[in-house]
Amino acid sequence: MNHQQEETIYLLKSGDRSYYEKIYLHYKQDFKGYALKRGIPLHDVDQLYQDSFVQLYQNVATGKLTTLTSSLKTYLFGIGNYKMMEYYKSKGTYVNLDTDNDIKQENPMMFFEEQSLTENQNKLYTALNKIGTRCRNILELFYLQGLSIKEILATENYSSENTVKAQKSRCLKQLKELANKADG
């Protein structure tokens, strides 16, 4: 965790109302665009943002969030992505929130959302815990939090979209190799 992430956690834990107001307003427009890109109707976006922000606050208050491995924006948008999936589920529709259409492979991370894991899912989970932090982070951002390559580029300070794509590809290959070794 870098100094900025430590300071962010400190300010969140302090419960400073002005800090929460500042970050609420700071990320609201970006979240609106993020949600609209994923097909959320405009009249529901504000409620989803408020729900996501309340969840962030609750995660801090209950001790669920004690360290950040990504930016606060990434964490908040990850919560928002989950809220969007719940939104669509409540409407009885399935929507793929992945907007990066050039990726046409199976999502290996979706298995972790289930409560009971199969043998193969356990292998993937174990492999995920064995790969490096940077790899785990990029895979979680892309597959679990639903961030696009462009969003990962912006939040994780990569040099180009091609660098992000190459890193994600290498990490996915490494994850698959580690999971296959567990078969051995």
Backbone bond lengths (Angstrom), bond angles and torsions (degrees), N, CA, C in turn:
res aa  C-N    CA-C-N  psi(-1)  N-CA   C-N-CA  omega(-1)  CA-C   N-CA-C  phi
1 M - - - 1.456 - - 1.524 107.42 -
2 N 1.332 116.25 128.32 1.458 119.52 -179.28 1.527 111.22 -83.95
3 H 1.321 115.62 175.15 1.467 120.91 -175.91 1.529 111.85 -60.00
4 Q 1.336 116.62 -42.42 1.467 120.67 -179.23 1.534 110.68 -62.80
5 Q 1.340 116.83 -41.36 1.463 120.39 178.98 1.532 110.41 -66.30
6 E 1.337 117.17 -39.27 1.467 120.61 177.44 1.524 110.81 -62.60
7 E 1.334 116.06 -43.23 1.458 120.54 179.66 1.532 110.47 -64.52
8 T 1.328 116.61 -40.89 1.462 121.14 178.75 1.524 110.27 -60.72
9 I 1.332 117.67 -47.07 1.466 121.50 178.80 1.529 110.10 -60.58
10 Y 1.329 116.36 -43.55 1.462 120.99 179.69 1.535 110.34 -58.44
11 L 1.335 116.28 -47.79 1.464 120.23 -179.00 1.529 111.85 -65.91
12 L 1.327 116.99 -38.23 1.462 120.05 177.47 1.524 110.80 -64.22
13 K 1.327 116.29 -45.04 1.466 120.56 -179.48 1.520 112.38 -65.68
14 S 1.329 116.45 -29.02 1.464 120.09 -179.32 1.527 111.55 -66.66
15 G 1.333 116.33 -21.57 1.461 120.57 179.56 1.521 112.85 73.80
16 D 1.314 117.14 16.24 1.463 123.23 -178.80 1.526 109.79 -59.06
17 R 1.325 115.55 110.54 1.465 121.65 -176.24 1.529 111.90 -57.75
18 S 1.329 117.07 -41.18 1.464 119.81 -178.15 1.534 110.77 -65.86
19 Y 1.338 117.65 -33.60 1.462 120.44 177.49 1.531 110.11 -67.36
20 Y 1.330 116.43 -44.04 1.465 119.73 178.66 1.535 110.88 -62.98
21 E 1.327 116.93 -40.83 1.468 120.20 178.04 1.529 110.59 -62.35
22 K 1.331 115.21 -42.08 1.468 120.71 -179.07 1.530 110.88 -61.51
23 I 1.340 117.12 -48.67 1.467 118.02 -178.21 1.524 111.45 -72.32
24 Y 1.335 117.19 -30.94 1.465 120.31 176.40 1.524 109.67 -58.54
25 L 1.320 115.79 -49.68 1.466 120.48 -179.10 1.527 111.82 -70.69
26 H 1.325 116.55 -35.26 1.467 121.69 -176.98 1.531 112.16 -62.44
27 Y 1.330 118.14 -40.04 1.470 121.53 -174.55 1.527 113.96 -98.35
28 K 1.327 117.67 -6.49 1.465 120.62 -172.46 1.529 113.24 -60.20
29 Q 1.330 117.89 -48.34 1.469 120.32 -178.38 1.525 111.64 -65.62
30 D 1.328 116.83 -41.99 1.467 120.02 178.00 1.526 110.40 -61.52
31 F 1.325 116.40 -41.66 1.460 120.44 179.25 1.527 110.18 -63.77
32 K 1.323 115.92 -40.84 1.466 120.29 179.49 1.533 110.18 -57.65
33 G 1.337 116.47 -47.88 1.460 120.05 178.12 1.519 112.22 -63.13
34 Y 1.333 115.45 -40.30 1.472 122.28 178.91 1.533 110.13 -60.12
35 A 1.330 116.39 -46.14 1.469 120.72 -178.34 1.528 111.71 -70.59
36 L 1.311 116.66 -41.30 1.469 119.86 179.76 1.524 110.97 -63.35
37 K 1.351 116.58 -37.94 1.468 120.66 177.00 1.525 111.24 -61.12
38 R 1.296 116.55 -26.66 1.456 121.54 -178.28 1.528 112.41 -96.71
39 G 1.327 116.55 13.17 1.460 121.43 172.00 1.514 115.73 83.90
40 I 1.322 118.19 12.08 1.462 119.71 177.29 1.528 107.85 -75.22
41 P 1.339 117.66 129.07 1.463 119.55 178.71 1.533 111.23 -61.41
42 L 1.313 115.59 143.36 1.463 121.80 -176.38 1.528 112.08 -52.61
43 H 1.335 117.10 -39.67 1.460 119.73 -176.46 1.537 112.71 -69.19
44 D 1.322 118.65 -13.35 1.465 121.60 178.85 1.529 113.32 -104.08
45 V 1.319 117.27 -10.89 1.470 120.97 -175.12 1.526 111.83 -62.36
46 D 1.340 117.44 -47.57 1.467 119.98 -177.88 1.525 111.77 -59.77
47 Q 1.331 116.05 -41.26 1.469 118.80 179.92 1.527 111.03 -65.33
48 L 1.328 117.07 -41.33 1.466 120.30 177.81 1.525 111.15 -63.56
49 Y 1.326 116.84 -38.36 1.463 119.68 178.13 1.525 110.38 -65.81
50 Q 1.323 116.31 -44.77 1.465 119.68 178.78 1.528 110.67 -61.57
51 D 1.322 116.99 -43.17 1.465 120.76 178.41 1.534 110.87 -61.66
52 S 1.323 116.19 -41.17 1.468 120.67 179.11 1.519 110.68 -65.36
53 F 1.319 116.19 -41.28 1.459 120.41 -179.04 1.524 111.16 -68.31
54 V 1.327 116.63 -40.36 1.470 120.56 176.14 1.529 109.71 -61.53
55 Q 1.333 116.74 -40.60 1.464 120.53 178.42 1.523 110.68 -63.16
56 L 1.324 117.94 -41.01 1.465 121.75 175.21 1.523 109.84 -56.97
57 Y 1.317 116.12 -49.62 1.470 121.23 -179.85 1.533 110.51 -59.46
58 Q 1.324 116.92 -45.30 1.470 120.99 179.60 1.526 111.64 -64.00
59 N 1.325 117.21 -38.66 1.463 120.68 178.41 1.524 110.80 -61.92
60 V 1.321 116.81 -38.29 1.466 120.83 177.30 1.523 109.75 -70.40
61 A 1.334 116.84 -48.09 1.469 121.85 -175.58 1.526 112.66 -62.35
62 T 1.328 116.96 -34.59 1.468 120.36 -177.29 1.523 112.79 -90.48
63 G 1.339 116.67 -3.97 1.459 119.79 179.70 1.522 113.99 85.32
64 K 1.335 116.98 6.01 1.468 120.02 178.13 1.530 110.60 -68.17
65 L 1.331 116.10 -34.13 1.464 121.34 177.10 1.523 108.08 -107.27
66 T 1.333 115.60 109.04 1.464 120.26 178.52 1.519 111.92 -120.19
67 T 1.330 116.73 -20.86 1.460 121.35 176.82 1.522 108.51 -141.26
68 L 1.308 115.65 154.03 1.460 121.82 176.01 1.519 108.68 -111.21
69 T 1.329 116.65 131.87 1.464 120.67 174.46 1.527 110.13 -106.17
70 S 1.333 115.29 1.50 1.455 121.77 177.57 1.524 106.99 -143.26
71 S 1.301 116.84 -174.21 1.461 119.52 176.32 1.530 109.20 -72.40
72 L 1.328 115.59 160.23 1.461 120.20 176.92 1.517 110.33 -61.37
73 K 1.323 116.78 -38.18 1.467 121.31 178.75 1.530 109.92 -60.50
74 T 1.312 116.86 -45.37 1.460 120.81 179.54 1.525 110.34 -60.89
75 Y 1.315 116.20 -44.03 1.465 120.43 179.69 1.532 110.58 -62.67
76 L 1.332 116.28 -48.03 1.463 120.93 -179.55 1.523 111.42 -62.23
77 F 1.329 117.62 -42.28 1.453 120.78 179.97 1.529 110.94 -69.85
78 G 1.321 117.43 -28.89 1.460 120.70 173.80 1.521 110.72 -63.10
79 I 1.340 115.59 -43.57 1.469 119.99 174.90 1.528 108.71 -61.01
80 G 1.327 115.94 -44.87 1.464 120.66 -179.84 1.510 112.58 -59.90
81 N 1.317 116.34 -39.28 1.463 120.53 178.84 1.525 110.12 -62.75
82 Y 1.324 116.00 -42.38 1.467 120.41 177.62 1.534 109.93 -63.19
83 K 1.324 116.97 -41.93 1.471 121.00 178.64 1.532 110.55 -63.27
84 M 1.342 116.49 -35.92 1.463 119.86 177.82 1.527 110.81 -66.72
85 M 1.339 116.04 -40.51 1.470 118.96 177.02 1.525 110.05 -62.32
86 E 1.342 117.91 -41.81 1.465 121.63 176.83 1.530 110.46 -62.16
87 Y 1.324 116.21 -40.06 1.458 121.75 179.46 1.528 110.12 -58.57
88 Y 1.336 116.00 -50.94 1.458 119.45 -179.23 1.525 111.56 -65.86
89 K 1.313 116.52 -37.40 1.467 120.16 178.34 1.535 109.89 -61.92
90 S 1.332 117.09 -41.51 1.468 120.66 179.72 1.528 111.80 -65.69
91 K 1.329 116.25 -25.77 1.467 121.20 178.39 1.525 111.62 -86.95
92 G 1.345 115.96 -4.97 1.453 119.90 179.18 1.516 113.88 76.54
93 T 1.334 116.40 22.10 1.456 119.48 178.79 1.517 109.88 -122.01
94 Y 1.323 114.98 151.40 1.468 120.49 174.91 1.513 107.21 -109.71
95 V 1.302 115.52 129.19 1.457 121.08 177.03 1.514 107.58 -131.85
96 N 1.325 116.63 133.11 1.455 120.87 174.03 1.520 107.16 -80.90
97 L 1.327 116.87 111.81 1.451 121.20 -176.89 1.519 112.78 -79.44
98 D 1.326 117.85 -0.45 1.460 121.91 178.16 1.522 108.22 -77.62
99 T 1.325 116.64 114.22 1.466 120.49 -177.84 1.512 112.49 -94.49
100 D 1.312 117.93 0.92 1.466 121.07 -178.56 1.530 107.85 -90.57
101 N 1.316 116.35 87.59 1.460 121.76 -170.71 1.519 114.73 -69.44
102 D 1.345 117.88 -13.81 1.466 117.63 -179.16 1.528 111.08 -80.71
103 I 1.302 118.48 -4.17 1.463 121.77 176.63 1.526 106.76 -97.90
104 K 1.317 116.54 112.23 1.456 119.88 -175.26 1.523 111.42 -118.47
105 Q 1.342 117.20 30.47 1.459 119.11 -178.65 1.519 110.85 -105.81
106 E 1.288 115.20 162.90 1.459 121.34 178.52 1.519 109.17 -61.02
107 N 1.313 115.96 145.13 1.457 121.65 -179.73 1.525 109.04 -88.02
108 P 1.332 119.12 101.87 1.456 120.32 -176.65 1.517 112.80 -71.98
109 M 1.321 118.00 -17.92 1.454 120.68 -176.02 1.528 112.86 -83.95
110 M 1.339 117.71 -16.99 1.456 119.69 -175.35 1.525 111.47 -61.65
111 F 1.316 117.11 -22.82 1.454 120.62 -177.81 1.525 112.19 -63.77
112 F 1.311 117.92 -25.76 1.451 120.05 -174.52 1.520 112.87 -75.21
113 E 1.320 116.91 -9.02 1.458 120.00 179.93 1.527 111.47 -80.39
114 E 1.293 118.16 -15.23 1.449 121.68 -179.14 1.522 110.76 -80.52
115 Q 1.321 116.91 150.95 1.459 121.41 -179.35 1.521 112.43 -74.16
116 S 1.333 116.85 -46.10 1.461 119.24 179.26 1.518 108.67 -105.75
117 L 1.313 115.64 128.08 1.448 120.39 -175.16 1.525 111.25 -97.99
118 T 1.331 116.22 140.20 1.450 120.71 174.48 1.526 108.27 -77.69
119 E 1.316 116.64 176.40 1.463 120.83 178.98 1.534 111.11 -59.86
120 N 1.340 116.90 -45.83 1.467 120.35 178.95 1.528 111.86 -63.67
121 Q 1.313 116.84 -38.59 1.459 120.38 178.42 1.527 110.69 -65.65
122 N 1.325 116.49 -39.44 1.462 120.21 176.69 1.526 111.01 -61.92
123 K 1.344 116.71 -38.59 1.469 120.79 178.00 1.526 110.57 -63.59
124 L 1.338 115.81 -43.63 1.464 119.38 178.26 1.531 111.01 -63.74
125 Y 1.307 116.08 -42.48 1.468 120.32 -179.84 1.529 110.67 -63.14
126 T 1.316 116.70 -43.84 1.468 121.28 178.20 1.531 110.15 -62.96
127 A 1.329 116.45 -43.58 1.463 120.74 179.13 1.526 110.53 -63.49
128 L 1.315 117.26 -39.84 1.458 121.24 179.38 1.529 111.00 -60.10
129 N 1.314 116.18 -36.52 1.465 120.15 179.32 1.522 112.73 -75.67
130 K 1.339 117.64 -14.04 1.464 121.30 -179.89 1.522 113.08 -92.56
131 I 1.334 117.37 -23.35 1.462 118.37 -178.98 1.525 109.27 -76.56
132 G 1.305 116.07 163.97 1.455 121.40 -177.56 1.517 112.95 -63.78
133 T 1.312 114.45 160.14 1.460 121.50 -178.15 1.527 111.70 -58.70
134 R 1.313 117.27 -43.49 1.471 120.79 -178.22 1.531 110.54 -63.17
135 C 1.336 116.54 -42.16 1.466 120.14 177.85 1.531 110.65 -65.87
136 R 1.303 115.68 -48.14 1.464 119.35 -179.72 1.528 109.50 -57.81
137 N 1.329 116.42 -42.30 1.456 121.06 -178.27 1.529 111.63 -61.94
138 I 1.330 117.45 -47.73 1.468 119.53 -177.22 1.536 110.81 -66.28
139 L 1.323 117.58 -37.88 1.467 120.36 178.83 1.532 110.83 -67.96
140 E 1.332 117.11 -40.63 1.463 120.12 178.46 1.528 110.96 -66.22
141 L 1.323 116.72 -41.82 1.464 120.11 179.21 1.523 110.87 -61.56
142 F 1.320 116.61 -42.92 1.462 120.22 -176.30 1.530 111.82 -76.72
143 Y 1.341 116.61 -50.78 1.464 119.25 -172.34 1.524 114.33 -88.52
144 L 1.303 118.48 -38.28 1.468 120.03 -177.37 1.520 112.03 -88.72
145 Q 1.336 116.62 -43.10 1.454 118.95 -176.90 1.521 112.62 -92.63
146 G 1.331 116.37 -9.53 1.465 120.03 173.67 1.511 115.47 72.86
147 L 1.336 117.29 21.18 1.459 118.76 178.72 1.526 110.35 -74.28
148 S 1.311 115.41 146.18 1.464 120.29 177.36 1.524 109.25 -79.87
149 I 1.312 115.53 169.23 1.468 120.88 177.50 1.535 109.59 -58.11
150 K 1.335 116.92 -42.80 1.467 121.12 179.30 1.524 111.26 -62.29
151 E 1.319 117.25 -40.99 1.467 120.24 -179.48 1.530 110.99 -68.06
152 I 1.325 116.94 -38.06 1.465 120.32 177.27 1.524 109.34 -66.32
153 L 1.324 117.33 -40.65 1.454 121.98 176.91 1.529 110.43 -55.66
154 A 1.325 116.00 -45.75 1.464 120.55 -177.12 1.526 112.74 -71.78
155 T 1.317 117.11 -40.53 1.466 119.03 -174.19 1.522 113.00 -83.64
156 E 1.311 118.09 -25.88 1.458 120.39 -174.62 1.525 113.75 -109.30
157 N 1.325 116.99 6.68 1.470 122.20 174.68 1.525 114.53 58.26
158 Y 1.323 117.62 43.15 1.461 120.86 170.93 1.528 107.81 -78.84
159 S 1.337 116.78 164.21 1.462 120.14 -175.61 1.524 113.65 -82.71
160 S 1.349 117.93 -27.81 1.469 120.23 179.82 1.529 109.36 -159.89
161 E 1.330 115.02 165.64 1.463 119.95 176.92 1.521 110.52 -62.06
162 N 1.334 117.05 -38.51 1.464 120.19 179.39 1.523 111.13 -62.44
163 T 1.323 117.52 -36.16 1.465 121.31 177.39 1.529 109.93 -63.91
164 V 1.333 116.59 -43.57 1.468 120.77 178.66 1.527 110.31 -62.31
165 K 1.339 116.69 -46.80 1.466 120.94 -179.76 1.527 111.22 -61.12
166 A 1.338 116.25 -43.73 1.469 120.18 -179.77 1.529 110.75 -65.40
167 Q 1.321 116.46 -43.45 1.470 120.61 179.26 1.525 110.50 -63.15
168 K 1.326 117.03 -44.08 1.467 120.76 179.69 1.529 110.19 -62.61
169 S 1.329 116.20 -41.71 1.460 120.89 179.23 1.534 111.44 -63.01
170 R 1.344 116.33 -46.01 1.473 120.18 178.04 1.526 111.18 -61.87
171 C 1.317 116.06 -41.77 1.462 120.25 -178.30 1.526 111.15 -67.39
172 L 1.329 116.31 -40.16 1.461 120.30 177.90 1.526 110.36 -64.22
173 K 1.326 116.80 -41.30 1.465 121.32 177.35 1.531 109.93 -62.14
174 Q 1.326 116.24 -44.69 1.467 120.76 178.88 1.536 110.80 -61.78
175 L 1.338 116.51 -41.45 1.454 120.99 178.87 1.527 110.76 -61.58
176 K 1.328 116.72 -45.87 1.460 121.10 179.69 1.539 111.41 -63.07
177 E 1.348 116.16 -41.17 1.463 119.13 179.06 1.519 111.31 -63.62
178 L 1.314 117.20 -42.90 1.473 120.58 178.60 1.524 110.92 -64.85
179 A 1.322 117.37 -38.96 1.472 120.60 179.25 1.523 110.27 -67.69
180 N 1.347 117.48 -38.02 1.465 120.60 178.82 1.528 111.82 -69.63
181 K 1.331 117.60 -33.81 1.459 120.72 176.26 1.520 111.65 -62.64
182 A 1.306 116.59 -29.69 1.467 121.01 178.28 1.524 110.57 -65.77
183 D 1.361 116.24 -23.22 1.474 120.43 177.05 1.536 110.17 -69.75
184 G 1.355 113.92 -34.31 1.454 123.26 -170.60 1.445 115.41 -51.81
